[in-house]
Amino acid sequence: MAYNGLATASDHSGYTGTGFLAGFENTGDALTVDTSVETTGRYRFTVRYANGVAGDSQHKRRTLTLSIDGTDRTLSLPTTSDWNSWAQAASSVQLDAGRHTISLKRATGDSGNVNIDSLALVQPNSAGSEHRW
């Protein structure tokens, strides 16, 4: 996993790993994961995030762009009560067996300003793989 324009942080409670990625304040901020799936089918991409009152003094639904192998879609992230509260957002994706590059980024038109705790890519009714910081 790699990230650009983001910083690891631990100044809020409730995260599940050793910290979380803070930011998505600027266009181009991104995290990227290379992963493989064994079977072709529907998968569920899930992100655990916090969305409190941001540096822009707004508390609103935010967006990031989910990119899978270069195909983009908007991921909507509703507000959480504060930066110590975490929620999950998910998107259903169709994947062929093999390697894939998954990015979560602030693209032009996205509002960003969220913290990311973890990502998961799972087939429905399976344990799947989860990435944490």
Buried (B, 14 or more C-beta within 10 A) or exposed (E): EEBEBBEEBEEBEBBEBEBBBBBBBEBEBBBBBEBEBEEEEEBBBBBBBBBBEBEEEEBEEBBBBBBBEEEEEEBEBEBBEBBEBBBEBEBEBEBEEEEBEBBBBBBEEBBBBBBBBBBBBBBEEEEBEBBBB
